[in-house]
């Protein structure tokens, strides 16, 4: 594994089989979530999406179908923990 900042990314096919992305969630409103996750190539991206607002833990998966990728400057402001990683274009 290679380490960028404090995040680990796979360097081999074998390592990629067991690799899990680091994810973070931020509620901007009870019905608006942002989801950030590292990507296998050593980058990260963040998405914004609407949710019913009943249970954010159950609603977080909606980023896959409802999410819109955030511009880099906004994503970095919301998720400073990823500041050392390149943002996926």
C-alpha positions, 0 to 999 in steps of 0.5 A: 500500500502507498500512503498519501497524507494518512490515507492508504491506497493499493499498489497491486491487484492483490491489495486492491481486492481488500482495499476499502475507501475512506468515507465521510458524511456532512449534513448541510441541512436535514434534507441535504447531505454531502458524501466524500470518499477516497478513490482507488487511484489515490484521489477523492471526490465529494457529492451532494444529494437530497435525502428524506431527512429521516435517518442519515445513516440509512440515507447516505447510500443515495449519493450513488443515485442522487448525488451530484459531484461537487466542484473542488473548491466547495468540496475542500471547504466542506471536507478539510480532512482530505486537503492533501489528496488530489481531487478527482476531475 
